[in-house]
């Protein structure tokens, strides 16, 4: 069993409230718009496996470390992660083609700053967007998702609300 913390759209801010939520995770996945390559080092201090993709605001330094798309398998679950890709019924053409070819059980993206968890019966996958945990953007509340993976299944999904955007709040 693997416990995962899923974050996105930090936009150069990774608060202690985020890190304290991720301390019990085996892996941390970042769905893009990191904002500052130094945050990769911060995430790496957690003793978790860290995986991520670059987003549209990320510079050449982040793009040199993280790819545009990431495909991997954890505990029997195939995962496809990218930053901009849409959601069930409204995928970008490029992403829809990849989902058809790759056949992941879990598809993850960020970018919208809108937390969304939805199934796609046509493509037989679960879609997750953790919203945004940074302070920059139009979102009102900072969010992340925690869940577990075992034998190809996602379970024990928890949405974590970190407080209002623009205010330094701790849990």
C-alpha positions as CSV (number, residue, x, y, z in Angstrom):
1,X,0.0,0.0,0.0
2,X,1.2,3.5,-0.9
3,X,-0.1,6.7,0.6
4,X,0.0,9.7,-1.7
5,X,-0.2,13.5,-1.2
6,X,-1.3,15.2,-4.4
7,X,-0.6,18.9,-4.8
8,X,-0.5,21.5,-7.6
9,X,-0.1,25.1,-8.4
10,X,2.2,26.1,-5.6
11,X,3.3,29.2,-7.6
12,X,6.6,29.4,-5.6
13,X,4.9,29.0,-2.2
14,X,5.0,25.8,-0.2
15,X,3.8,26.6,3.3
16,X,4.4,24.6,6.5
17,X,0.7,23.8,6.5
18,X,1.2,21.9,3.2
19,X,4.3,20.1,4.4
20,X,2.7,19.1,7.7
21,X,-0.2,17.5,5.7
22,X,2.3,15.5,3.6
23,X,4.5,14.2,6.4
24,X,2.6,10.8,6.6
25,X,2.8,10.2,2.9
26,X,5.0,7.7,1.1
27,X,4.9,9.7,-2.1
28,X,4.2,13.4,-3.1
29,X,3.0,14.1,-6.6
30,X,3.0,17.7,-7.9
31,X,0.8,18.4,-10.9
32,X,2.7,21.5,-12.2
33,X,3.1,25.2,-11.7
34,X,5.8,24.7,-9.1
35,X,7.0,28.2,-9.6
36,X,10.5,27.8,-8.1
37,X,12.9,24.9,-8.7
38,X,14.1,25.2,-5.1
39,X,10.8,23.8,-4.0
40,X,11.8,20.4,-5.4
41,X,14.6,20.4,-2.8
42,X,12.1,21.3,-0.1
43,X,9.8,18.5,-1.1
44,X,12.7,16.1,-1.2
45,X,13.5,16.8,2.5
46,X,10.3,14.9,3.4
47,X,11.8,11.5,2.9
48,X,9.0,10.8,0.4
49,X,9.3,9.8,-3.2
50,X,8.6,13.0,-5.1
51,X,7.2,13.0,-8.7
52,X,6.1,16.0,-10.7
53,X,5.4,17.6,-14.0
54,X,6.1,21.2,-15.1
55,X,3.4,23.7,-15.7
56,X,2.9,26.7,-17.9
57,X,4.5,29.1,-15.4
58,X,7.6,27.0,-14.8
59,X,10.9,28.1,-16.2
60,X,13.7,26.2,-17.9
61,X,15.1,25.2,-14.5
62,X,12.0,23.3,-13.5
63,X,11.6,22.0,-17.0
64,X,15.1,20.5,-16.9
65,X,14.1,18.4,-13.8
66,X,10.4,17.6,-14.4
67,X,8.8,16.5,-17.7
68,X,5.6,17.7,-19.4
69,X,3.9,14.3,-19.0
70,X,4.7,11.6,-16.5
71,X,3.5,8.0,-16.8
72,X,4.3,5.6,-14.0
73,X,2.9,2.7,-12.0
74,X,2.4,2.5,-8.3
75,X,1.1,-0.6,-6.5
76,X,-0.4,-1.9,-9.7
77,X,-2.1,1.5,-10.7
78,X,-1.0,3.1,-13.9
79,X,-0.9,6.9,-13.6
80,X,-0.8,9.6,-16.3
81,X,0.0,13.1,-15.0
82,X,0.3,16.4,-16.9
83,X,-0.4,20.0,-15.9
84,X,-2.9,21.2,-18.6
85,X,-5.2,18.5,-19.9
86,X,-8.9,19.0,-19.1
87,X,-11.3,16.6,-17.4
88,X,-13.7,13.9,-18.4
89,X,-15.8,15.0,-21.3
90,X,-13.6,18.0,-21.9
91,X,-10.0,16.7,-22.4
92,X,-7.5,18.5,-24.6
93,X,-7.1,16.5,-27.8
94,X,-3.4,15.7,-27.1
95,X,-4.3,14.4,-23.6
96,X,-7.3,12.4,-24.8
97,X,-5.1,10.6,-27.3
98,X,-2.6,9.8,-24.6
99,X,-5.3,8.5,-22.3
100,X,-6.6,6.2,-25.1
101,X,-3.2,4.9,-25.9
102,X,-1.8,4.6,-22.3
103,X,-5.0,3.4,-20.6
104,X,-4.1,4.7,-17.1
105,X,-6.4,3.9,-14.1
106,X,-5.7,7.4,-12.7
107,X,-5.3,10.6,-14.7
108,X,-4.0,13.7,-12.9
109,X,-3.8,17.4,-14.0
110,X,-3.6,20.8,-12.3
111,X,-3.8,24.3,-13.9
112,X,-7.5,25.1,-13.3
113,X,-7.1,25.8,-9.6
114,X,-10.4,23.9,-9.2
115,X,-10.4,20.8,-7.1
116,X,-12.1,18.0,-9.0
117,X,-12.4,14.2,-8.6
118,X,-14.4,12.5,-11.3
119,X,-14.7,9.1,-12.9
120,X,-14.6,8.6,-16.6
121,X,-16.6,5.4,-17.4
122,X,-15.8,5.6,-21.2
123,X,-12.0,5.5,-20.6
124,X,-12.3,3.5,-17.3
125,X,-10.2,5.9,-15.2
126,X,-10.4,8.2,-12.2
127,X,-9.5,11.9,-12.8
128,X,-8.0,14.0,-10.0
129,X,-7.1,17.7,-9.9
130,X,-6.0,18.8,-6.4
131,X,-6.9,22.5,-7.0
132,X,-4.1,24.9,-5.8
133,X,-2.2,24.9,-2.6
134,X,-0.3,28.2,-3.3
135,X,-1.5,31.7,-2.7
136,X,-1.4,33.0,-6.4
137,X,-4.5,32.6,-8.5
138,X,-8.2,33.1,-8.5
139,X,-9.1,30.2,-6.2
140,X,-10.6,31.1,-2.8
141,X,-9.4,28.1,-0.8
142,X,-6.1,26.3,-0.9
143,X,-6.5,22.5,-1.3
144,X,-4.7,19.2,-1.7
145,X,-5.7,15.6,-2.0
146,X,-4.5,12.6,0.0
147,X,-5.3,9.0,-0.9
148,X,-4.0,5.4,-0.8
149,X,-3.2,3.0,-3.6
150,X,-3.1,-0.8,-3.3
151,X,-3.4,-3.5,-6.0
152,X,-4.3,-1.0,-8.7
153,X,-7.1,0.7,-6.6
154,X,-7.4,4.2,-5.2
155,X,-9.1,4.4,-1.8
156,X,-9.4,6.5,1.4
157,X,-9.5,9.7,-0.6
158,X,-9.4,12.8,1.5
159,X,-9.7,16.4,0.4
160,X,-7.7,18.7,2.6
161,X,-8.6,22.4,2.8
162,X,-5.7,24.6,3.9
163,X,-7.5,27.9,4.4
164,X,-8.1,31.0,2.3
165,X,-5.7,32.0,-0.5
166,X,-3.6,35.0,0.4
167,X,-3.4,34.3,4.1
168,X,-0.7,32.4,5.9
169,X,-2.8,29.9,8.0
170,X,-1.5,26.9,9.8
171,X,-3.5,23.9,10.8
